[in-house]
Amino acid sequence: MTNAQSVSDHWGKGDVYARILEAMKLAEIDPNFATIEDLAPVDHFHARGFAGTVDLADVLPIQEGDRLVDIGCGIGGPARYLAKRFHCHVDGLDITEPFVEAAERLSMLVGMEDMVEFRHGDGQKLPYKNEAFDGGYAQHVTMNVPDRDAFFADAFRVLKPGAFFALTEHGLGEVWEPHHPVPWSEDGTGAHLMRPSDTVAALERAGFSRIQVTNTGAKYLQGYRAAIERSEKGEAPVFGVHILLGELAPQIVRNAARNIEEDRTHPVQIVCFKSK
Ligand SMILES: C[S@@+](CC[C@H](N)C(=O)[O-])C[C@H]1O[C@@H](n2cnc3c(N)ncnc32)[C@H](O)[C@@H]1O
């Protein structure tokens, strides 16, 4: 099995859109009147969820009318949020086909199909023209990417001079190796973590400059601990990312916290630019 297939199989089990609709009904969210705020507990599918997307958006120099690329867009929550907040257009791409289908259908559900569009593909070989975008980002994607040089080089290629590129990821900590399962891998298969300093070096090799790295470990840890506490008290929300993570969700969240505490993973947010 190729790395792409195993990554896709890991993330997109079954009919993702049907599972989300089913969970909406359980949470008494009427799909006919759903808003992007209603979807936020599920469709920002990364550490800290919606709060993490807002933190990233707050530091990005996005202008009204921009065209952005979201590499590894998942089911499209961040793309829809940025498009609505900044009145821009977002092209999302993801390697997991059921996620792309869910992203399209959820966008139709909330009437945003004119502001976002989604394609199935691999971030290591983007199906876009050179210098097509004013900015790009990959939120919690690169943990599954074996060839960072190809991934960053193609991001660089599709960005206009002066554009920003942002990524958030769980970098590798000083202690080998992470406890599994984690969100991006059940047993280490398809996992390609890198130390933050190596990620910065790869971004530089691709041509990016003005690289700013923020350690997000403490914030993520706080988020994971809060989720663990809610779950232990039986207060986990009906409509939450466990719908996508599956039955291993409690163990995954515990390991994600433990890995940061034991310096096995080192989460970072990185913002950089393609020089003019
Ligand atoms: C944790 S989810 C994040 C989804 C989305 N970025 C978000 O923040 O809601 C990781 C996503 O990365 C995607 N992914 C992993 N490797 C990829 C690759 N090489 N190209 C495109 N997408 C990829 C997975 O399919 C999955 O949707």
The ligand as a Gaussian input file, in Angstrom:
#p B3LYP/6-31G(d) Opt

LIG

0 1
 C       -5.505000      16.651000      11.465000
 S       -6.254000      16.723000       9.890000
 C       -6.299000      18.510000       9.652000
 C       -7.361000      18.935000       8.700000
 C       -7.470000      20.441000       8.488000
 N       -6.189000      21.020000       8.137000
 C       -8.003000      21.117000       9.716000
 O       -7.240000      21.855000      10.346000
 O       -9.189000      20.946000      10.038000
 C       -4.895000      16.253000       8.808000
 C       -5.295000      16.255000       7.348000
 O       -4.126000      16.203000       6.538000
 C       -4.452000      15.443000       5.383000
 N       -3.178000      15.048000       4.722000
 C       -2.189000      14.276000       5.237000
 N       -1.184000      14.166000       4.344000
 C       -1.545000      14.873000       3.248000
 C       -0.930000      15.151000       2.001000
 N        0.268000      14.636000       1.666000
 N       -1.577000      15.937000       1.117000
 C       -2.803000      16.456000       1.408000
 N       -3.446000      16.211000       2.575000
 C       -2.826000      15.448000       3.497000
 C       -5.296000      14.315000       5.943000
 O       -6.028000      13.659000       4.968000
 C       -6.162000      15.081000       6.954000
 O       -7.329000      15.576000       6.343000

